[in-house]
Amino acid sequence: MAAKDKDRFVVALAGNPNAGKTTVFNNLTGGRQHVGNWPGVTVEKKEGTSKGGSLEFALVDLPGTYSLTAYSLEEVIVRDFIAGNKPDAVVNVVDASNVERNLYLTTQLLELGVPLIVALNMMDVAETRGVKIDVELLSELLGVPVVPVVALRNRGMDELTETIAMALRGEAKFRGIQVLYGREVEEEIAKLEEAIASDEALEKAFLGKYSARWLAVKLLEEDERVEEDIDRVEGPDAPVMKRLEESRRHLFTIFGEDIETVIVDNRYGFVAGIVREAVQRQREGYASRSDRIDNILTNRILGFPIFAFFMWLMFFLTFYLGKFPMRWIEALVKGFSNLVSTNITSPVWLHSLLVNGVIGGVGSVLIFLPQIFIIFICISILEDTGYMARAAFIMDRIMHWLGLHGKSFIPLVMGFGCNVPAVMATRTLESEKDRMITILVNPLMSCTARLPVYALFTAAFFAANQGTITFSLYLMGIILAIAMAKLFRKTLFRGESEPFVMELPPYRWPTAKGTVIHMWERGSLFLRKAGTVILAGSVIIWLLAYLPWGVAYGSSASIAGKIGHFFEPLVKPLGFDWRAVVALLFGFVAKEIVVSTFGALLGGGTRATISTKLQAIFTPLTAYTFMAFTLLYTPCLATVAVIRKETGSWKWAAFAVGYSLVLAWLVAFFIYRVGLLFGGK
Amino acid sequence: MRLGDLEPGATGTIEKMECRRQLRRRLMDMGVVCGTSFSVERVAPLGDPMELKLNGFNLSLRKEEAGDIWVEVPCE
């Protein structure tokens, strides 16, 4: 976690998922935000700066959570950040239309003993639902400032920043209210507290961060993290752990159910007490607009066709509409390339490096930028409206059968467009396992960059059945993705599948600001990558094709050519020669480069002449084998870079490359050999 | 009765949760505790998962998971 600036205040945002935390964050920080990952994990971390009066402070958006248990990564991040980094204030965004459940988290934030400010969001929705909240009384009962806001309409934000500023100046009132767990439990808490406080090693290890009471409550809740931490410091025979065992036994005989439930019930009891006093409900059983929309969108008969339509629309917008700006960028890159080409002619190597390496490589990847932006606008809208949760709801039955989660579906479908945004889209998945599997099998979904390869080869060898052959490749990718997902689930990512316990948030209109920010933060991530990893990769490939000095670019005598010859024995069993190796090697930068490489290797010419020349080195059987290999072998450079980024490790990026190479070889070998058996050539 | 056996339109209260510890805690943290009343809103087009309404919000869970939750349904 970033070290806290001494002279800068840090404020954290916490709250339930769908409580409007992100909207509050966007309102307070505007464009001044930075997206990264929490150290060591793939959970997104957002930071920005904001101002309250003349006071500037850093705002950290914590993951949305319902609780602060040790069960989920997000919840551990929230409590570790609050306890370890000691932010100067924590703003708890509470959905006013759903106070009970939201205040349950508030009680746990209060227990952490931080200066808490409650931002009571969606007051307007609450009112239309007939919920009236006495804000002053609520503030009195919670012992912290409460600010009513409507984040979507940017209302109440000034009051909120003023309150934050007051808290930072030490002028806000915090009464430090605690949830009480009833006499029997409190007695045990007191005993445990004493055992913790009298243990010097524990005091040194924890008490700067957590209070003895908090640790005691967590121990009673059977919090695995706290138990492990104590184990590490004291070993399993610590007096505290002995005390804990006695307490648990004692309480179990009294309540007849586990203490975790007793504690949770007490927190809800505390919340219920507050709600009884400060909240008035005028209407019960109100069917909201959202329910009426759902009667259509998740309808048993209409649900699927509507979902399919939205998917189609997303594809259409991304890949059809995206084509136009793509052409402009292509033209721009070409123009730039020509400009460089005519102006920097010597030395020759520099000319080649710039034109073939840098511009050729980075340019071929930059072309995807419009698609990436459009797809993220679509995803952002799907998420912000609340439809994404419904899509998962509709698709879960099928995805569960694959050992995945309903939310895996959209990233997989997007893979047909481009694996890069598709891998990024897995961010919507909460389970690390589901996410890893979805990322790893994603490159098997045949992206549009592979289409030019199919187009070239089917035209040359299967002119009569181009469509069928191409379709068979897509189908092969899907079947292998399913098989690999099942395999990974059974081997690398074993264990119970993630339960599908998900809130279906009310439908909301997305805001233009939120959508643009969302789109920009993901799109710019890709841009940055184009400037770094992809640039480096392109230069390396160029070096391979250019060196040693004086040989023709990418020819048999170049390093790339030599690599081709070197690996020829490896692809011989598949019916390929060295030129295929070179094409595939270059295709690593972007798969459509396979086509242009063949163009160069075969001495160029029109599409028709290349077709004829291809027929000299491939047969229909080896051509099909080659297409299958191109489909399956290693994700392209941009995808590998994104996998590295999204999984947080080179290990998984390397694994994605490794397993797909092996898979490609095996499948190609199978196709070729079986084809030979049946009399193919 | 088990929650997983209920049809859309049914209402009742949560009686007992026999789910795995982690899942049970997750449900409790979301407000599914004993005594909570709920209604079954709908099931997904493919028959699973199901959607409940409780405490003013909508929750979806698989029938498999709902099978471990015992509920009390008012007599007709």
Interface residues (C-beta under 8 A of the other chain):
Chain A: Y66 S67 T69 Y71 S72 S97 N98 E100 R101 Y104 R129 E260 T261 V264 D265 Y268 S290 D291 D294 N295 T298 N299 R300 I301 G303 F304 A389 F393 I394 D396 R397 I398 H400 G406 E496 P499 F500 V501 M502 E503 L504 P505 P506
Chain B: R20 R21 Q22 L23 R25 R26 L27 M28 D29 M30 G31 V33 C34 E41 R42 V43 A44 P45 L46 G47 D48 P49 E51 K53 N55 G56 F57 N58 L59 S60 L61 R62 E65
